[in-house]
Amino acid sequence: MPPVIRNIIFDWSGTLVDDLPAVFKASNFVLTQAGRPEMSLEEFRAEFSLPFTTFYDRHTPDIPMPQLENWFHTSFRQAQDSVCELPYARDFLVFCRARKIRTFLLSTVHRDHFEAQCRVTGFDAYLDRPYTDVWDKREKIHEILEENQLRADETLFIGDMQHDIDTARHGGIHSCAVLTGYNTLEQLRAAQPDLIVEHLGELRRLLQEHDFNLKPAATDFEENHPPLATVGALIFNGAGGVLMIRTHKWSNLWGIPGGKIKWGETSENALRREIKEETSLDVTEIEFVLVQDCIHSPEFYRDAHFVLLNYTCRCAGQSSVKLNDEAREFRWVTLAEAAKMKLNMPTRVLINAVTERRETKATRTGK
């Protein structure tokens, strides 16, 4: 039987706290001070990498590092109030303490910023020892293991970037990538971590289910993981627009809100509940469109088999969207505009079906 996880090393930014807006703002300040054009958030997430000196080497190679650091930290301090704890982070840290898991921090975060953020979150109380101001984590990982007498096969590094996965591999320890931070699913998959999870809440559930082994025993996986029935809908508002949301779970592609049907729940009730949870919208005029098989989709962050029940519906009242932590952004667009977006495949199939149905109806009625 494989060794159980007894030690966890956390990354900070994008793993325990959300500081992306502040880092994005400070990085653009650096670029403008250096006479370079600002980046969009999407461009920044694609370009930013660790060690962060490589980012500067690509974009500001002629500026001395002390000057770059001064610009960055000056701007970051002004934006630091926007930094907040990530969903499930506190629960996971409490869970580790209750299970007597030893916890450490290995991060590039400046100690001043770490201390300021801990005054708000109190997360330092759940860490045995923080290692901050580490520019290249690969150069520190062996020292951490030796100083704290951590067995590599019992130690897990959790992070949100390729550099974190590379660091775990360099130290000979287990790695888990979370989709709550800087790197995209595609980037994290390229780094080949032992495990990818949506967030720390999912990791907690998996550790509990597998008795603190990182992966389940090699038993009949299919028998223990039957297909999941899910619902999702293309939501129309009063102006004829449709709601598109983008999630990290689906490779940052655009899609529709929805989720799993609970035991004893009708599909329409599940649809209303999922839409309310994910968008804060109440819906009416629910109409079934089609059912799709979604098996081993490479667009989804983990291997899965879904049976997708797809609907259309309308907002009941105001179309004021408030996203929960599952989605990154939303847009109201026309159906034609939605068809031109970077969609996940199930959503594209649904939009094509709805468009075809409308065109057929218009032909029949002569409108």
N, C-alpha and C positions, 0 to 999 in steps of 0.2 A: 504493500500500500504506500502511495507517495506521501512524503512528509507534509504535515499540516502547516498553515501559515501562522507564525507566531510573532512576526515583526513586519511592520509596514512603514515604508518611507514614502512620504507625500511630496509631491510638487505643491506649490502654493497657488500661483496665478493660473486661473482656468481649471483648477482642481478643487481647491477649497474656497477660493474667493473669485468673484467676477471683477477683474480690474481692466478688462479689455477696452471699455470706453475711455478710461483715463490714459491707458498706455497708447491707444490709437491717437488720442488728442495730443499727447506729449510727443509722440513720434512725428506727427505732422508738423508740430511746432519746430522740431529739429530740422526737418526737411526744408521748411520755408526759411528758417534762419540761415541754412546752408545754400539758399538760392535754388532749391529743387522744388518741383511741383508736388502738391499734396496728393495723397493717395485716397482712393475710396476705401471703405471698410473691407470690401471684397478683395481689392488689390492688396491691402495691407495683410490680411489673413493669409493670402497666397504667398506673399513675399517674406513675411517675418519669420525668422528662424533663430535657433540657439545653436551655439553661443551667439549672443546678439551682436558681437563684433563682426560676424559674417554679414549681417544685415547692413551695418554701417560701411563695411568694406565695399559692398556692392553699390551703395547709393551715395555715400559721402566719403570717398576714399582720400580726399585731399584735406579733410578737416581733422585736427588732432583729437584723439579720444577724450582727453580732459574737457575740451570745449563742448564736444557732443554730449558728454555726461552732464555737464553743467546746464546746458539748454534743456535736456530731458527732465532732470530732477526739478528744475525750477518750474517747468510747466506741470509736471506730474503732481507736485505739492498743491497746486491750485485746483487740480481736478480730483484729488484723492477722496473727497467726500462722496464721490459717486461709487467708490469701491464697496461692494457688499458681499456677504456670504452667499455661497451657492446653495440652491435647494439640496437637501439631504446631507450637506456637509456636516452640520452640527450633530445630527442624529447618528451619522457614521462614526464620528469621533467619540461620542458618548458610548456607542456600541463597542468600540475598540477598548475603551477604558473598562467597561463592564466585563468584557471577556479577557481582560489582562493581556491584551495585545500590546507589545511595545511599539511606540510610535515616534517617528522622526520626521524632520523636514529637511529637504534638500532643494534649495531654490536660488535663483538669481536675484530675488527681490532684495532691494537695499534694506539694511537693518533698520534705518529710520522709518521707512515706509512700513516694514513689517510690524514694528512696535506700535506705530500709529494705528494700523488696521487692527491689531490685537486689542488695543484699548476699546475698540468698538465691538469686535466679535468675541473676544476672550478665548480665542482658539489656542493661544499659547499654553493655557492650562491643561490642554489635552495632549501636549507634545512632550515626550521625554527629553528631547534635545533638538533645537533648531539649528540648521546650518544654512546661513544666508550669505548674500554677496558672493555666491559661487558662479563665476562666469562660465566655466566649463565643468559640468557635473561629472563627466567621465573621469576627470582628474581627482575627484573627491570621493567617489563611491567606495573604493577599496579602503580608504582611510576610515570611513564611517563604519564599515563592516568590522574592521580590526579594532578600532577604539571601543566599540560597544559589544564586541564578541558575538556578532550576529552570524548564525549559520546561513550561508547563501541559499540553501535549498528550503529554508523556512522563512525567507524574506521576500516581500513583494514591494515593488516600486509602482506607485500610481501616478500617472501624469497625463497631460493633454497634448504633448508635442512629440514629434519624432525624436528629438534629442533625449527626452525622458526614456523612451524605449531603447535607444542606443546606449544610454547610460546603464540601464538594467542589464542589457546583454553584456556590456563591458565588465560589469561586476559579477556576472554569472548568477544573477538573481531573477526571480519571476517578474513579469511586467504586465500591467493592466492599463489600457488606454481608456480615458473617459471622453465623451463627446461634448463636454461642457465648456471647452476652452478655445484655444487659438487654431489648432490644426483641424482640417476637414477629415471626414471619414476616409477619403481616398489617400490623403497623406499618411494617416495613421496605419492604414492597411499596408502601405508600402514599407513601413517600419517593422511589420510582422510581430506585434506584441503577442503574448500568450493569450490575452483576452481583451476584447473591446466591449465596454458597457455604455449604456446611455448616460448613466449618472451613478453616484455613489449609492443611491438607494437600491439600484439593481445589483450592484456588487455585494451589498450586505445580504440581500436575499439569496444570491448564489452561494456565498460563503456559508450561510446557515444551512442551505439545502444539501451542500456537499461536505458537511462536517469540516469546514475550513480547509478543504482541498480546493485548489484553484479551478480544477475542472472535474466533472463527474467521472466516475469509473467507466471504463469502456464496456458498457452493457448495451442492450438493445435500445438505442437512442430513439428510434422511430416509435416504438411501443410506448415509451415514457413521455413522448412529446407529440400527441395527436395534432392534426390540423386545427388551427384557431379560426373560429367564425368571427368576422369583424364587419362593422358598418362604416360607411363614409358617404358624404353627400356634397354635391355641387350646390352651394347656397347662393340664391339670387337675392338682391336687394330691390327696393322700390324703383331705383333708376335703371334696372336691367343689368346691373353689374354682377359679376360672380366673384366669390371670395377665394383667393389663392393664398396658401400659407407655405412657408419654407421651413423645413426641419432638418436638424443634423442627422436624424435617424435615416433619412432617405437621401443621403449623399448631398445634402443642401439643395436638392431639387425641389421644385414647386409641386404642391399637391393640395389635397383637401383635408379638412378635419374629420376625425373618426377614431374608432378604436374597437376594442374587444367587447363582445356581448357577454354579460355576466350570467351566471347560473340563474334560471328562472325568469329571465328578462326577455321581453319580446324585442325583435329587431328594431322596431320603430321607437320603443322606449329607450333602447340602448343608443340609438342615433341622437335622440333629443338630449340625453344625458351627456354623451361624449361632446356634442357641439357646445352645450352649455359650459362644460368643464374647460374646454380648450379655447373657446372664443367669447364666452359670456353672452352668446346670442340665444334667444328663443326662436324656434322655427315652426312653420306651419306649411300646409300644402305639400306634404311629403308624398313623393311618387317614386316607386321602384323603377329602376332603369335596367340593370343587368347584374349578373353574378360573374365574378372572375376568379380563376385559380391563380394564385401567386405563390410559386414554389421555387425555393432557392434563388430568390431575386438577388442579383449582385448589387442592386441599388440600395437594398436594406442593410443596416449595419451588422446584422447577424443572420445566420442561416435560419430560415423559417418557412413554414408552410401555412399560408393564409387562404381562407375562402372569403372573398370580398363581396359583400352585398352593397351595391352602389345605388344611390338615390339622388333625386333633386329635391329641393325644398326652397322655401322663402323665409326671409326674416319676418318675425312677428313683431312689428314696431320698429324702433330705431335700429339702424345698422351700425351701432357703436361697438367695435371689436376690442376686447381686452384679452390678450393672449396669456395662457399659462406658461409654465417653464418648458413645455414640449416644443414650442415653435420659436423661430428667430424673428420672423417678420411676416407681414401680411400685405396684400394689395387687393383693392377692388378694381377689376378690369372688365372689359367686354369679353364675351365668349370668344370672339375672333382674336383679341389680344392674348387671351389665355392660351389659345392654341399655338401661339408663337413663342411662348415662354419655355424655359428649360424645365420640362415636366418629368416626374417619375412616370414610368410606363403605365401603371394602372390608371393614373389620372388622365393620361393622354387617351387611353382606350375609352374612358368614360366621356370625356369631352367630345371625342369623335362620334360616339353613339348619340349623345344629346344633340349635337349639331346636325347629324343625319336625320334624326327624328323630327327636328324642327323644319328642316328643308323638305322632308316628305310631306309634312302637314301643310306647309305653305303651298306646295305644288297641288295638293288635293283641294285646298280651299281657294286657290287662285290668288293668295295674298303674298 
